[in-house]
Amino acid sequence: MITVERTVDVARPVATVFTYLADFTHTEQWDPGTVRTTRTDDGPLGVGSRFHNVSEFRGRRTELDYEVKRFDQDEHLTFTGTNKTVTATDDLALRATGTGTQITYRAHFTFKRWARLAEPLLRFGFGKIADETVAQLQATLEKLPA
């Protein structure tokens, strides 16, 4: 398993940040690897909401079907995506600060079958992507209305 974790502060209220991040289609704006994310169900966002994500990593496209696993209003979001080679979990913990919101972003990747053999080679790349992701996440959130 590969796990990356980063923390970033943004000058936006926790309610604004949570509402934005709860809609996983917004990954198109803040996740540099995301090509497209679409919602695949209806109704209010919450545990059980589903999304289809197309991402690109090292020149290869991959598709995952995501589901919201945790939805604690203004505090915590967890999305888990799967396909035949990997299970990916994006975990976002939010904490109100005096000037906005602190976000702790954790991504876990569990590779299946033969894909596990590539894990040592991929570890560095995922760290680099995590750095790029939180930088873009911060820039995107800072553009939201306060």
C-alpha positions in Angstrom: 0.0 0.0 0.0 1.1 3.5 -0.7 0.0 6.3 1.6 0.7 10.0 1.2 -0.4 12.7 3.6 -0.2 16.5 3.3 -1.7 19.4 5.3 -2.6 22.8 3.9 -4.3 25.9 5.3 -6.7 28.0 3.3 -8.3 31.3 4.2 -11.9 30.1 3.6 -14.5 29.1 6.2 -14.8 25.4 6.9 -18.4 25.2 5.7 -17.4 26.7 2.3 -14.5 24.2 2.0 -16.6 21.2 3.0 -19.4 22.0 0.6 -16.9 22.4 -2.3 -14.9 19.3 -1.5 -18.1 17.1 -0.9 -18.8 17.4 -4.6 -16.2 15.0 -6.0 -16.8 16.4 -9.6 -14.7 19.4 -8.4 -11.6 17.2 -8.6 -11.4 18.3 -12.2 -10.4 21.7 -10.7 -8.1 20.8 -7.9 -6.6 17.4 -8.7 -3.9 17.7 -11.4 -4.3 14.1 -12.4 -8.0 14.2 -13.0 -9.2 14.4 -16.5 -12.9 14.1 -15.8 -15.3 13.2 -12.9 -19.0 12.7 -13.3 -21.6 11.9 -10.7 -23.3 8.6 -11.4 -26.3 8.8 -9.0 -28.9 11.3 -8.0 -30.0 12.9 -4.7 -28.3 14.9 -2.0 -24.6 14.4 -1.5 -23.7 12.1 1.3 -22.6 8.6 2.2 -23.3 6.4 -0.7 -23.0 9.1 -3.4 -21.2 7.7 -6.5 -18.8 9.2 -9.0 -16.9 8.0 -12.1 -13.3 9.4 -12.3 -10.9 9.4 -15.3 -7.4 10.2 -14.3 -4.0 10.3 -16.0 -0.8 9.1 -14.3 2.6 8.8 -16.1 0.9 9.1 -19.5 -1.7 6.4 -18.9 -5.4 6.9 -18.3 -7.2 5.0 -15.6 -10.9 4.9 -14.6 -12.2 4.4 -11.1 -15.7 4.2 -9.6 -15.8 6.2 -6.4 -18.2 6.1 -3.5 -18.6 8.5 -0.5 -17.8 6.4 2.6 -17.6 9.2 5.2 -19.6 12.5 5.2 -19.2 14.3 8.5 -20.6 17.8 7.9 -17.8 20.4 8.0 -15.3 17.9 9.5 -14.5 14.9 7.3 -14.9 13.3 3.9 -13.8 10.0 2.6 -14.1 8.8 -1.0 -13.1 5.3 -2.1 -12.5 4.4 -5.7 -11.9 1.0 -7.3 -11.1 -0.7 -10.5 -9.4 -4.1 -11.3 -5.9 -3.0 -10.3 -6.3 -0.6 -7.4 -8.4 0.7 -4.6 -7.8 4.4 -3.9 -9.0 6.2 -0.9 -9.1 10.0 -0.6 -9.5 11.2 3.0 -10.0 14.8 3.8 -10.1 16.0 7.4 -11.1 19.6 8.0 -10.5 21.8 11.0 -11.6 25.3 11.5 -8.8 27.7 12.3 -8.8 31.4 13.4 -8.2 32.4 9.8 -10.0 29.7 7.8 -9.6 25.9 7.4 -6.8 23.4 7.8 -7.1 20.4 5.5 -5.3 17.2 6.1 -5.3 15.2 2.8 -4.5 11.5 2.9 -4.5 9.3 -0.1 -4.1 5.5 0.2 -3.5 3.2 -2.8 -3.8 -0.5 -2.4 -2.7 -2.3 -5.6 -4.2 -5.7 -6.6 -2.6 -8.7 -8.1 0.3 -8.1 -10.5 0.0 -4.3 -10.0 1.5 -4.8 -6.5 4.8 -5.5 -8.2 5.1 -2.0 -9.5 4.4 -0.4 -6.1 8.0 0.4 -5.2 8.5 2.1 -8.5 5.3 4.2 -8.0 6.0 5.4 -4.5 8.0 8.4 -5.4 5.6 9.5 -8.1 2.7 9.5 -5.7 4.6 11.7 -3.3 5.2 14.2 -6.1 1.5 14.1 -7.1 0.5 14.7 -3.5 2.6 17.9 -3.4 1.1 19.1 -6.7 -2.4 18.2 -5.5 -2.3 20.2 -2.3 -0.8 23.2 -4.0 -3.6 23.2 -6.6 -6.2 22.5 -4.0 -5.0 25.5 -2.0 -5.0 27.8 -5.0 -8.5 26.6 -6.1 -10.0 27.0 -2.7 -8.5 30.4 -2.2 -10.4 31.6 -5.3 -13.8 30.6 -3.8 -16.0 33.4 -2.4 -15.3 33.9 1.3 
